[in-house]
Amino acid sequence: MKVMRVIPLISILLFRAFFRRIWTRYFKRGFHPLFLLYLLGIVLSLASIPFLVEILRNLFVAGSVTPNSVLLIYIFLVISSLQSLFFAMWMDIQDNDRLQI
């Protein structure tokens, strides 16, 4: 077995299973705010990428300064996305706690 070929395949399989579980269990069967928290965390993470690119571009270009507004928006998006993801994980753990033996 070649590890470098298996790791991406297993990672894709785990991500698909995770998103399928979230979609079917927390959206289709019965709506749960956990679905919105995961969705919000993912959307805010993706929304922060252009601001990160802008910050890094200004960091490596001589003589350019990143405006404070870009930094504040980036920090707000990152903190909000992490908070949403952590809260969703916490709620997911609590919801699955009944499955423990």
N, CA, C and O of each residue as an XYZ file, in Angstrom:
404
protein
N       0.848     -1.167      0.000
C       0.000      0.000      0.000
C       0.895      1.233      0.000
O       1.823      1.335      0.802
N       0.620      2.143     -0.880
C       1.384      3.386     -0.959
C       0.651      4.442     -0.148
O      -0.469      4.833     -0.476
N       1.296      4.893      0.908
C       0.661      5.802      1.858
C       0.285      7.124      1.202
O      -0.790      7.656      1.476
N       1.127      7.655      0.362
C       0.861      8.954     -0.252
C      -0.320      8.896     -1.237
O      -0.890      9.937     -1.564
N      -0.687      7.724     -1.705
C      -1.853      7.588     -2.566
C      -3.113      7.333     -1.751
O      -4.210      7.699     -2.171
N      -2.959      6.709     -0.592
C      -4.110      6.335      0.223
C      -4.607      7.504      1.066
O      -5.814      7.647      1.262
N      -3.710      8.336      1.565
C      -4.108      9.442      2.447
C      -5.104     10.385      1.781
O      -6.118     10.696      2.405
N      -4.883     10.863      0.550
C      -5.899     11.738     -0.055
C      -7.246     11.040     -0.270
O      -8.299     11.653     -0.091
N      -7.214      9.772     -0.649
C      -8.465      9.048     -0.864
C      -9.257      8.881      0.423
O     -10.475      9.058      0.435
N      -8.576      8.544      1.494
C      -9.256      8.382      2.782
C      -9.736      9.729      3.306
O     -10.814      9.810      3.896
N      -8.957     10.784      3.102
C      -9.381     12.121      3.529
C     -10.647     12.564      2.804
O     -11.563     13.107      3.422
N     -10.699     12.333      1.498
C     -11.894     12.679      0.727
C     -13.091     11.861      1.205
O     -14.198     12.384      1.330
N     -12.863     10.590      1.468
C     -13.933      9.730      1.964
C     -14.468     10.226      3.305
O     -15.681     10.254      3.513
N     -13.581     10.615      4.212
C     -14.009     11.112      5.523
C     -14.752     12.440      5.417
O     -15.754     12.639      6.104
N     -14.276     13.358      4.562
C     -14.981     14.632      4.377
C     -16.373     14.418      3.797
O     -17.338     15.030      4.255
N     -16.481     13.555      2.796
C     -17.791     13.283      2.202
C     -18.738     12.661      3.216
O     -19.915     13.015      3.266
N     -18.231     11.736      4.022
C     -19.077     11.104      5.040
C     -19.509     12.122      6.097
O     -20.646     12.084      6.566
N     -18.616     13.021      6.468
C     -18.960     14.047      7.453
C     -20.062     14.958      6.926
O     -21.052     15.200      7.616
N     -19.893     15.464      5.704
C     -20.888     16.376      5.151
C     -22.212     15.661      4.874
O     -23.278     16.259      5.016
N     -22.153     14.406      4.486
C     -23.383     13.639      4.284
C     -24.113     13.449      5.619
O     -25.338     13.555      5.678
N     -23.368     13.171      6.678
C     -23.976     13.004      8.000
C     -24.613     14.306      8.468
O     -25.735     14.300      8.975
N     -23.910     15.416      8.303
C     -24.460     16.708      8.707
C     -25.711     17.025      7.901
O     -26.702     17.500      8.456
N     -25.675     16.766      6.591
C     -26.810     17.086      5.727
C     -28.035     16.235      6.073
O     -29.139     16.759      6.218
N     -27.835     14.927      6.203
C     -28.992     14.058      6.428
C     -29.493     14.123      7.861
O     -30.703     14.156      8.086
N     -28.603     14.143      8.822
C     -29.027     14.069     10.218
C     -29.532     15.402     10.758
O     -30.519     15.439     11.492
N     -28.864     16.491     10.402
C     -29.193     17.776     11.016
C     -29.965     18.723     10.102
O     -30.357     19.805     10.539
N     -30.190     18.347      8.855
C     -30.981     19.191      7.973
C     -32.222     18.471      7.444
O     -33.335     18.986      7.553
N     -32.032     17.286      6.876
C     -33.155     16.587      6.262
C     -34.109     15.976      7.294
O     -35.317     16.212      7.243
N     -33.570     15.200      8.222
C     -34.428     14.498      9.178
C     -35.140     15.448     10.127
O     -36.347     15.341     10.339
N     -34.405     16.351     10.678
C     -34.970     17.342     11.578
C     -34.000     18.499     11.662
O     -32.812     18.312     11.923
N     -34.510     19.691     11.440
C     -33.593     20.833     11.392
C     -32.988     21.078     12.765
O     -33.687     21.042     13.778
N     -31.700     21.325     12.790
C     -30.956     21.576     14.018
C     -30.049     22.781     13.764
O     -29.471     22.893     12.683
N     -29.915     23.687     14.741
C     -29.047     24.855     14.531
C     -27.590     24.496     14.270
O     -26.815     25.324     13.793
N     -27.232     23.285     14.578
C     -25.879     22.800     14.327
C     -25.524     22.915     12.851
O     -24.391     23.250     12.506
N     -26.489     22.638     11.983
C     -26.270     22.753     10.545
C     -25.919     24.189     10.165
O     -24.992     24.419      9.388
N     -26.653     25.148     10.708
C     -26.373     26.562     10.413
C     -25.019     26.994     10.944
O     -24.327     27.785     10.303
N     -24.635     26.488     12.098
C     -23.337     26.867     12.664
C     -22.187     26.331     11.806
O     -21.223     27.049     11.540
N     -22.287     25.083     11.380
C     -21.249     24.547     10.493
C     -21.213     25.323      9.183
O     -20.139     25.674      8.694
N     -22.386     25.591      8.614
C     -22.458     26.334      7.363
C     -21.886     27.742      7.516
O     -21.120     28.200      6.669
N     -22.255     28.418      8.584
C     -21.735     29.768      8.844
C     -20.225     29.756      9.028
O     -19.532     30.631      8.510
N     -19.709     28.776      9.758
C     -18.265     28.677      9.953
C     -17.511     28.470      8.651
O     -16.453     29.062      8.440
N     -18.053     27.630      7.776
C     -17.400     27.371      6.494
C     -17.477     28.600      5.593
O     -16.490     28.962      4.952
N     -18.644     29.242      5.541
C     -18.804     30.422      4.681
C     -17.911     31.568      5.154
O     -17.279     32.234      4.335
N     -17.852     31.802      6.458
C     -17.001     32.881      6.974
C     -15.519     32.581      6.752
O     -14.732     33.491      6.491
N     -15.142     31.315      6.854
C     -13.748     30.944      6.572
C     -13.395     31.230      5.116
O     -12.324     31.759      4.819
N     -14.300     30.879      4.222
C     -14.050     31.147      2.800
C     -14.054     32.642      2.504
O     -13.306     33.106      1.644
N     -14.898     33.403      3.217
C     -14.960     34.849      3.003
C     -13.703     35.556      3.499
O     -13.393     36.657      3.044
N     -12.979     34.939      4.424
C     -11.778     35.575      4.960
C     -10.558     35.396      4.050
O      -9.559     36.095      4.223
N     -10.621     34.484      3.097
C      -9.470     34.206      2.231
C      -9.032     35.418      1.418
O      -7.831     35.684      1.371
N      -9.931     36.179      0.769
C      -9.459     37.354      0.017
C      -8.764     38.397      0.898
O      -7.820     39.054      0.458
N      -9.222     38.545      2.117
C      -8.578     39.496      3.025
C      -7.195     39.007      3.439
O      -6.271     39.807      3.591
N      -7.051     37.690      3.622
C      -5.734     37.128      3.924
C      -4.778     37.333      2.760
O      -3.609     37.660      2.964
N      -5.269     37.142      1.542
C      -4.431     37.365      0.354
C      -3.989     38.824      0.295
O      -2.828     39.110      0.002
N      -4.905     39.744      0.570
C      -4.572     41.176      0.575
C      -3.519     41.495      1.639
O      -2.581     42.251      1.384
N      -3.678     40.922      2.818
C      -2.710     41.163      3.906
C      -1.343     40.621      3.527
O      -0.335     41.302      3.716
N      -1.293     39.408      2.996
C      -0.009     38.816      2.610
C       0.629     39.559      1.445
O       1.848     39.725      1.398
N      -0.201     40.009      0.500
C       0.338     40.779     -0.630
C       0.979     42.071     -0.133
O       2.074     42.428     -0.570
N       0.308     42.770      0.772
C       0.867     44.006      1.316
C       2.073     43.756      2.219
O       2.926     44.628      2.384
N       2.136     42.570      2.796
C       3.270     42.241      3.656
C       4.556     42.063      2.846
O       5.638     42.452      3.286
N       4.422     41.473      1.661
C       5.610     41.168      0.868
C       5.943     42.210     -0.193
O       6.996     42.121     -0.824
N       5.083     43.183     -0.402
C       5.361     44.261     -1.351
C       5.973     45.422     -0.574
O       5.395     45.907      0.398
N       7.129     45.851     -1.009
C       7.841     46.920     -0.300
C       7.074     48.237     -0.415
O       6.635     48.624     -1.498
N       6.925     48.907      0.709
C       6.311     50.230      0.727
C       4.798     50.234      0.814
O       4.203     51.310      0.871
N       4.150     49.080      0.829
C       2.684     49.075      0.932
C       2.264     48.741      2.368
O       2.896     47.940      3.058
N       1.202     49.370      2.774
C       0.691     49.194      4.133
C      -0.740     48.672      4.034
O      -1.537     49.154      3.228
N      -1.048     47.686      4.862
C      -2.403     47.149      4.890
C      -3.287     48.086      5.709
O      -2.938     48.422      6.840
N      -4.405     48.506      5.169
C      -5.305     49.378      5.924
C      -5.864     48.658      7.157
O      -6.036     47.439      7.165
N      -6.135     49.438      8.180
C      -6.666     48.862      9.412
C      -8.022     48.209      9.190
O      -8.352     47.227      9.857
N      -8.804     48.735      8.271
C     -10.122     48.156      8.020
C     -10.007     46.729      7.487
O     -10.811     45.870      7.848
N      -9.023     46.470      6.638
C      -8.826     45.118      6.109
C      -8.415     44.173      7.229
O      -8.890     43.039      7.290
N      -7.543     44.628      8.107
C      -7.120     43.799      9.235
C      -8.286     43.498     10.168
O      -8.447     42.362     10.613
N      -9.097     44.503     10.466
C     -10.231     44.307     11.367
C     -11.270     43.364     10.766
O     -11.813     42.510     11.466
N     -11.545     43.515      9.483
C     -12.508     42.621      8.834
C     -11.988     41.189      8.842
O     -12.735     40.251      9.119
N     -10.705     41.026      8.536
C     -10.110     39.689      8.540
C     -10.182     39.066      9.930
O     -10.583     37.911     10.073
N      -9.799     39.820     10.949
C      -9.824     39.300     12.318
C     -11.254     38.944     12.722
O     -11.482     37.899     13.333
N     -12.217     39.801     12.387
C     -13.611     39.524     12.710
C     -14.089     38.239     12.026
O     -14.744     37.408     12.655
N     -13.766     38.078     10.753
C     -14.197     36.883     10.029
C     -13.567     35.612     10.589
O     -14.240     34.590     10.726
N     -12.292     35.673     10.909
C     -11.608     34.487     11.433
C     -12.152     34.119     12.809
O     -12.433     32.948     13.067
N     -12.305     35.094     13.689
C     -12.821     34.810     15.027
C     -14.254     34.289     14.944
O     -14.604     33.333     15.637
N     -15.072     34.897     14.117
C     -16.466     34.455     13.987
C     -16.552     33.047     13.404
O     -17.358     32.234     13.856
N     -15.729     32.758     12.410
C     -15.773     31.423     11.815
C     -15.287     30.364     12.805
O     -15.882     29.290     12.907
N     -14.220     30.659     13.528
C     -13.734     29.696     14.519
C     -14.744     29.496     15.641
O     -14.957     28.373     16.099
N     -15.357     30.576     16.077
C     -16.354     30.469     17.138
C     -17.547     29.624     16.666
O     -18.043     28.788     17.420
N     -18.001     29.832     15.450
C     -19.114     29.046     14.911
C     -18.736     27.569     14.789
O     -19.520     26.691     15.151
N     -17.548     27.303     14.284
C     -17.122     25.916     14.129
C     -16.942     25.224     15.474
O     -17.356     24.077     15.640
N     -16.329     25.907     16.433
C     -16.135     25.303     17.756
C     -17.457     25.074     18.470
O     -17.634     24.045     19.123
N     -18.387     26.014     18.357
C     -19.684     25.856     18.987
C     -20.463     24.720     18.319
O     -21.158     23.966     18.999
N     -20.351     24.594     16.996
C     -21.012     23.495     16.292
C     -20.417     22.150     16.710
O     -21.150     21.181     16.911
N     -19.098     22.092     16.840
C     -18.463     20.852     17.288
C     -18.907     20.485     18.696
O     -19.159     19.317     18.992
N     -19.000     21.485     19.557
C     -19.436     21.255     20.935
C     -20.873     20.717     20.956
O     -21.174     19.769     21.680
N     -21.751     21.326     20.161
C     -23.131     20.862     20.096
C     -23.213     19.469     19.485
O     -24.049     18.666     19.898
N     -22.369     19.170     18.518
C     -22.340     17.852     17.894
C     -21.890     16.800     18.903
O     -22.454     15.707     18.957
N     -20.891     17.124     19.688
C     -20.414     16.198     20.720
C     -21.508     15.955     21.748
O     -21.727     14.815     22.157
N     -22.193     17.003     22.168
C     -23.279     16.840     23.141
C     -24.428     16.025     22.557
O     -25.026     15.211     23.261
N     -24.743     16.230     21.290
C     -25.832     15.486     20.670
C     -25.482     14.014     20.521
O     -26.364     13.163     20.626
N     -24.228     13.697     20.281
C     -23.799     12.313     20.128
C     -23.362     11.676     21.440
O     -22.950     10.516     21.455
N     -23.446     12.410     22.531
C     -23.018     11.883     23.826
C     -23.885     10.708     24.251
O     -23.415      9.828     24.971
N     -25.127     10.678     23.824
C     -26.024      9.583     24.191
C     -25.600      8.278     23.538
O     -26.048      7.211     23.958
N     -24.744      8.338     22.516
C     -24.286      7.125     21.852
C     -23.146      6.440     22.591
O     -22.792      5.305     22.274
N     -22.573      7.120     23.568
C     -21.478      6.547     24.357
C     -22.006      5.415     25.246
O     -23.134      5.463     25.737
N     -21.185      4.424     25.432
C     -21.580      3.291     26.298
C     -21.116      3.554     27.708
O     -21.343      2.733     28.596
